[in-house]
Amino acid sequence: MALRSFLAGLAFAGLAACSPDPAAQTVSEAPAALETAAIQAPDFTPVDNPAALGFDPAGLAALDQQLEALTAAAARPGYAAIISRGTRVAFVSETGQIDLETGEAFTIDSPVRIASMSKPVTAVAVMMLVEAGQIGLDDPVSDYIPEFANVQVAVSPMANAEGVIETRAPVRPITIRHLLTHTAGLGYIFDNQTDLGRLYLENSLYSGTGNLEARMQQLAALPLYTDPGTRWIYSYSLDVLGRVVEVVSGEPFEVFMETRLFQPLGMSSTGFFYEDVDFDEADMSPLYVHDETGAMVPFEQANPDWASGGGGLVSTASDYIRFAMMLANGGSLGEVQILSPESVREMTSPQVPTEQLGDDWGARGFGFGGSVVLSPTEGQEAVGVTGDYAWSGLFDTDFFISPNTGVAAVLMTQIQPGPNRPEPRSSTMFRPLVYASFAFD
């Protein structure tokens, strides 16, 4: 059974280091031995003295108090947070409820929809195949999905007098690198101000029927906003890359993710479909939205029947921290090596010229599937440790890793965006409080 979709009709509802073990197994090179290489469950009991890991206990207490205060104020139903450094857990916070009707507590093992926090996971899958020599970053996507060989670019995002969106041929093909960096020119579901945006909404991949292959054929028939490689536009790019992984690996995308990534890392509660995770549909967290009175009420979504690499995963804080720790530690966790340190550095390095990002990025750039903290220039405010890599999800989940310090941090909650949702968003609250707890340079 497919997991509950979080994007169907969304646009109209209101509308981110420690050295690896040199003897670690490289998963992308030895898939046959994955089961024996799976790591043991990390000990999520925080260390007795977080100062020994470089954290200020008072700073961590301030974060805990903030999560409790937001829960008490009914800003969110609850939170679960984990902060680690290297392979040690420095901090765990659990507050509130995952189910307001039953009163079930929100814990680090509560399954939630992570929405766009799926994107960095898909980017890692792509980098595994790049590292194995099966994909080239500058390969045209049409080498793997032929329909993209005929893609067109909109001359204008608005239709002409005859009601037609005029198009032309692109100046260059879409490449794997363009998809990893959201510079392919593709659209998404957040633009209802232009005729082209409305065309994407009318053809949303999160409605209708069909498998991943069919949905990519549907997407390839839509015009691009711009020539590939000219502008950062948040898009379906990582969904396209899910199909690329499927084609290259010769197995369904969800199978690749389960056997090559989730099982080796011990992420038993992460997947696209209920048959792939260790909990039942009844255990899934309800989704809430704030009504006009500020109360949280249930929000229903439709169920998808395909594996969305851009936003279809569910996970838990205790699962996702394994993924984050792997990245923060240079691609390895325990005896399992998912990526080489070089691939992680490339993934978490700025890849998009600042002039292509647009306004409001400040001292941040974009790598492969997530944002990257840059050294601030004059007049810019520092937003973290240079080189930190992060992304968040629609339902206010958030994570970041700090390759230069070995820190990984994950925050899970579950709330539908809408006009009545209280601030702050997790990414603007969680990251600064974690950084404020750093007691190291």
Buried (B, 14 or more C-beta within 10 A) or exposed (E): EBBBBBBBBBBEBEBBBBEBBEEBBBBBEEBEEBEEBBBEEBEBEBBEEBBEBBBBBEBBBBBBEBBBEBBEEBBBBBBBBBBBBBBBBBBBBBBBBBBBEEEBBBBBBBBBBBBBBBBBBBBBBBBBBBBBEEBEBEBBBBBBBEBBEEBBBBEEBEBEEEEEBBBEEBEEBBBBBBBBBBBBBBBBBBBEEBBBBBBBBEBBBBBEEEBBBBBBBBBBEBBBBBBBBBBBBBBBBBBBBBBBBBBBBEBBBBBBBBBBBBBBBBBBBBBBBBEBBBBEEEBBBBBBBBEEEEEBEEBEBBEBBBBBBBBBBBBBBBBBBBBBBBBBBBBBBBBBBBBBBEBBBBBBBBBBBBEBBEEEBBBBBBBBBBBBBBEBEEEEEEBBBBBBBBBBBBBBBBBBBBBBBBBBBBBBBBBBBBEBBEEEBBBEBBBBBBBBBBBEE
